[in-house]
Amino acid sequence: MRRTIQLEFNELSPTLIDEFIAAGELPNFRRLRESSEVFVTDASDEISLEPWVQWPTLHTGLPDRDHRIQHLGEAGRVAGRGIAREVADAGFRVGVFGSMNLDYGPLDGFVVPDPWNPSSTPHPAGLAAFSNFVTSAVQENSADKLDKKAALPFLRYLVTHGISATAAFSAIRQLAQERRDPGLKWRRSLVLDAISYDVFRDLMRRHDVAYATFFSNSTAHFQHYYWRNFRPGDFSVPSPPEDHPSLADAVLVGYRNQDRMLGRFLRDFPDDRLVFVTALSQEPWDTTMCTYRPKDFGQLLELVGIPSDITTIEPVMAERFFLSFPDEEATSQAVTQLESCRFGNGPLFYLEQTEPLRIKVGCSVNDWSLSERMVSLPKGRQAPFNDLFSRIHSIRSGRHHPDGCFWVQSITPRRSEQKLPLTAVAPTILRLFAIDAPSYMKEPAAELVELKQ
């Protein structure tokens, strides 16, 4: 049975990939495309178009109306289901590296949880030294902070688990460049990709798995925030003047980085079958929407009237964060205080509560032109918005699109002219292992020419 490695490059655009291949920018994507059965997946039937929704759809074959995942951290809704679990239950060893919003639990192989589900447990347990730091780095990306406490175990893990000289030098060079020019911090995720690949390669050498996934989110982030810098002619409002000049190349740099990574997979795993998936993609979005996060969580809680000594703060993604409390009374009081905060005639915060003692909170202000105004706080207090919040990155300029990529390396390469439902990916992967789709996967598998032969 040929080993299969599933490359999950989040939200890459089929349109941009074709354009960049034609321009000679992505030689490794060209090589993979020419040796694959190529499909465009379609997530247009999904109720919600978000990566933390579409990746569970891709892995389980369940549409979002059935798996009911709406938010990050809801992986428990599909626990025990999905490609990796079915392959493992069929007797194969499996490795999962960062697949988004899925809870596969311990497997006979390895599991690196995605950084937006910190309650998930890595396996083997020693991977926590790696995953804890990555979780803190990703969740605090908006604040440009690094968890120094988690950094030492992380570095120790890397030294003994396969970090290459190239990745180590890239990290040192990035930190040196940041000291000279802080505007280059956006490139940190490229270093994380290189380090993650080295750790993945080491895990593959240590664990003889038949199926493995590898997830990367760096380019999705660049598209969301820097498409405007990349293609200013597509937008009616220019990028903010304070945006760093290097951001004009961020999207193309992201695709080139994924291409280099793909080249490493092709070189290091020449006998394995590569499957390339994106779950969904992005397109230009002519908006002035942006997001804001608190500059100082402790100061903000004090001004709102929420005791910081009984409140646990957990950043999630971008402007979102969780507040947890010891009892229902404290939770209810916090909700009341947060709801009393106003920005103009509207609420300052949006709130979601799906657990008795936990609230998901975010700043409801999302227009860059309004940030000079005042906010109204409990007990008649007021404060300048810009004193409490900072804009994250830049104006949004990329939004989700239902088309995605699904390329299966094959001895019978072809390009399908018909789009494939996203729910067909999971049963198709199972067919590569001669595993019948479970009853919860309703969509038929794609017809792969190689398997017919």
Secondary structure, DSSP 8 states (H G I E B T S, - for coil): ---EEEEEETT--HHHHHHHHHTTS-HHHHHHHTTEEEEEEE-TT-SS--HHHHHHHHHH---HHHH---STT-GGGGTT-SHHHHHHHTT--EEEES-TT----S-SEEEE--TT-TTS--BSGGGHHHHHHHHHHHHTGGGT---HHHHHHHHHHHHHTT--HHHHHHHHHHHHHHHH-GGGGGGHHHHHHHHHHHHHHHHHHHS--SEEEEEE-HHHHHHHHHHHHH-GGG-SS---TTS-GGGGGHHHHHHHHHHHHHHHHHHH-TTSEEEEE-SSEEEE----B--EEES-HHHHHHHHT--GGG-EEEE-STT-EEEE-SSHHHHHHHHHHHHT-EETTEESEEEEEEETTEEEEEE---BGGGTTSEEE-GGG-EEEHHHHEEE-SS---EEEESEEEEEEE-SS-EE-SS-EEGGGHHHHHHHHTT----TT--S-----HHHH-
